[in-house]
Amino acid sequence: MRLSLAVVSAAVLLSACAPTTRQSVAPQVAAAPPVENYVWARNDGRRMSENPDLLRQGQADQAACRASASGGGTLNLSAFQSCMESRGYSRRRA
């Protein structure tokens, strides 16, 4: 009887020293709304993807509008859109 009591006591003491595993519970995060893809298209109907010169011009126009609409490290989207529209582009869903 004493031997079994000693074994049980030892097991209890040793189990108290055993490292415990912690299960971390990730916080619930709301799913992001679906992203709608938009592209800038020329108002004259010519496709930039079919013409390397128009593609380069479109990229240059976007860079210029981005530069003029940026201030303090942020982009003013309204100013960017106005700039692009003034250069003959419109934003369309892809």
Beta strands, then each sheet from edge to edge (+ up, - down):
strand 1: 38-42
strand 2: 70-71
strand 3: 74-75
strand 4: 89-93
sheet 1: 1+ 4-
sheet 2: 2+ 3-
end
